[in-house]
């Protein structure tokens, strides 16, 4: 029966191939949405790891997280260096990283920080940052580039960087007289770190605060070793990443910081806030899933249409089979087998297509979106989606099969064409 | 039931849903090995009679016995099996699945009939080739898609399929209507010649009385069907 269905399909191969193509594309889309969602979610959860608290001036949790981790949006207020120091010297605190945001190079965000960043910042599953080339900045004008930032700005070790104020691609205030030099380039992480440019806090302070100082004195400062300085590197920072000695204390410390007198600050637990943020994105994600299921439905309805349309011209075929002793049940089965074959081949082709697309486009996707879509065996969720498509295809194919069954019962062996 | 009869109808009445009686046949039989031309004008109930004989339809009343099987007492599935096992059926035209080769069209019958497979004892392919060759199809034609053959060639392939596994009864539904006189006679000759080799009953249905010379018996449907008789009497 399968052989017969195959031969019959082959005789209508243009329609069959088109039907398979439509199903394949819709299945690929369905899987792509699931795959992107899955990857973005894990990408999202992997952006920061090991950090117990993020602290900044009083603002919303999501805004603080977006600015400090994703470099999206800006912090309207800063927290004073003194507050930061008080915080970092608390007994519970194991390490802390101050960051100052708001500048950019060619649209890529600049993060001013200290060497502590490269030592303590972790992402993914407790992975630390690695340098692909060069070293961590040691001079005031040193800069370390994220892997994508280096690629997009086309900078190599030793190249000069002009930092512009503001985060847009075009800025009217360039700190042109204070170029930074690329000291190191980080290995890719698949997180927003890849997009950023890291400079020392003192370097940022210098380009912002240089106007107070005499030009001569400033010139001397330029290439100084960071270790040559003492005293606070800056007056205020945007946010601080904090690691604790005892992790469970994070919640208590958060409450303490959020309610303390003195400078109003916000502390957030990164894992929790990331989850909240992801929940707000869920609606969008669900809409995407619904749309892609609609596309699959359209593909299957296309198959239904072409099968139903073919029934009229195939009445003679059915009559011949009936004359040979095929029962109406065989005719039913034949149509079912045909539709099922189309669905199966279409679905398989869709799965193949998604892998093909990933293999050929992963580089491009990573370059433009900074997301690495890992190539893996279909996940459970994906198997479910595949199963839903196959079952839906099967259910829909009952209709043409039923029509053919009724038709062959009515026609018998005498078809008047 | 008589063992020497290929077809026996008694007291058969049939009407299509919501329509007047089409067939009313008190008694009619065809002897085994007979070659019969059943003639009837179009609309006289020929197709309906063939539906009953092939077991696609059952009469509201009476019995239809084909090759010793009372079709009216069988389920539709059992009737399908009787058809596959005991009948070779040849259509007016479009007998073949155009997407299979001529050869595959012939051996297709063996797929649906266990009895014919047993009869062939695994020699289906050999017999199919032999039949097709005797019917004048070259090896290349046998392997070319049926849709590429001429109408005459297609009808000969249909004969080969009907004969494969030597079923006791062949029903032909106006198979020559698409052929010209010369090819029609050639077709009839080869069909009847091959049928006689295995004493196969041939029921040939046509509206064309000029074919009568080829057959042992010539039956007018109007003679056996009382519905038609009353109509014709009314004329």
Contacts between the chains, C-beta under 8 A, distances in Angstrom:
chain1	res1	chain2	res2	distance
A	7	B	97	7.6
A	7	B	99	5.2
A	7	B	100	5.8
A	7	B	104	7.9
A	8	B	97	7.5
A	8	B	99	6.0
A	10	B	99	6.4
A	11	B	98	6.6
A	11	B	99	3.2
A	316	B	94	4.9
A	317	B	97	6.0
A	319	B	91	7.5
A	320	B	91	7.4
A	320	B	94	7.6
A	320	B	95	6.7
A	320	B	96	7.2
A	320	B	97	6.1
A	321	B	97	7.9
A	321	B	112	8.0
A	322	B	56	6.8
A	322	B	80	7.9
A	323	B	54	7.2
A	323	B	83	7.4
A	323	B	89	4.0
A	323	B	91	7.0
A	324	B	84	6.3
A	324	B	89	7.6
A	324	B	108	6.1
A	324	B	109	5.2
A	324	B	111	7.9
A	324	B	112	4.9
A	324	B	113	7.8
A	324	B	161	7.8
A	325	B	80	5.3
A	325	B	81	6.6
A	325	B	83	4.9
A	325	B	84	2.2
A	325	B	85	7.3
A	325	B	109	7.4
A	325	B	112	4.0
A	325	B	113	5.6
A	326	B	80	6.9
A	326	B	84	7.8
A	326	B	112	5.6
A	327	B	76	6.8
A	327	B	77	5.5
A	327	B	80	4.2
A	328	B	76	7.5
A	329	B	77	7.3
A	330	B	112	7.7
A	412	B	51	5.0
A	412	B	54	7.5
A	412	B	56	3.6
A	412	B	57	6.4
A	413	B	50	6.7
A	413	B	51	6.7
A	413	B	54	5.7
A	413	B	56	5.7
A	413	B	89	6.6
A	413	B	91	7.5
A	413	B	173	7.6
A	414	B	47	4.4
A	414	B	50	7.0
A	414	B	51	6.5
A	414	B	173	7.8
A	417	B	94	7.8
